[in-house]
Amino acid sequence: TLFKNLDFKLEGGERIGVVGKNGMGKSTLLKTILGELQPATGKVMIGARADINFVDQGRLILDTQKSVFEEVGEGSEHVKLGEETLGLRQYLKRFLFDDDRINTKIELLSGGECSRVLLAKILKRGGNVLVLDEPTNDLDLNTLRLLEEALVNFAGSVLVVSHDRYFLNRVCTGILAFEDNGDLHFQPGSYDYYLEKKAERDKQAAVTEAAFKAPKAKLENSQNNSKPKGRKLKWKEERELETIEEDILKAEEQVQAQESILTHPNFYNEHPNDWQQFETKLNESKAAVTKLYSRWEQLEAIKADSE
């Protein structure tokens, strides 16, 4: 079993990065979404208006004897992008080809130019859902930046498998991660933000595990332990411990609400001048959650020591 219990919806305008170690099931997930593989359980639902453009660089082979114009045009001198129709030459200039290079044969192009031809062919195919499997492999810097810009400005949705953290940070609005325990975890935001939140989850899991192990360990060693018991919780501390988990839950919900605002695709367009205030509030809320967890650990330690 590569993955299970995945309940995920790709919304319009989202750009989701799929990450994880090799062999964990990333490409299998894409094949399942594309209908090339059937899931053992569950089902994949494709929206009625979804038009998927699967981008696999290995599937597109350039004819080296054709010119850039012929290879990308494929018999047409116009390109339709959504509601916009462009002349093929105008379209190719967006990919950094001047008039001379447009008429050059593929075999005479540099590696970077060939990558740009490939990218022009990919995006010309249209669709409102782009699915990409390791698209940054072997791309030069100019082509990589061009791809990033194209994806950020793409009006539809993007699902991309990649190991390139810098690419994921610049492009993605969310991360779907295959983690070591076999689960898939979705986190809104960039790849770095996913790593930050994962570290917090791992820390809390360790704290929770230690909290459950501590009473058992103390019970097993109680007969041989001559150390005097610690102080008991004060009345106010007992009341605080009774409600602190609810306080943590509310604080985490507040962080999630603020994160959803910050990771909305149109956030920076709607808040060009005050976006820093939102980030400051988010950092304050995250600090409050950390403080509550620290206090919870402290109270649990006092309680366990007294027992």
Summary of the structure (lengths in Angstrom):
residues: 307
radius of gyration: 26.2
end to end distance: 43.0
largest distance: 88.5
contacts: 793
relative contact order: 0.12
helix: 52%
strand: 13%
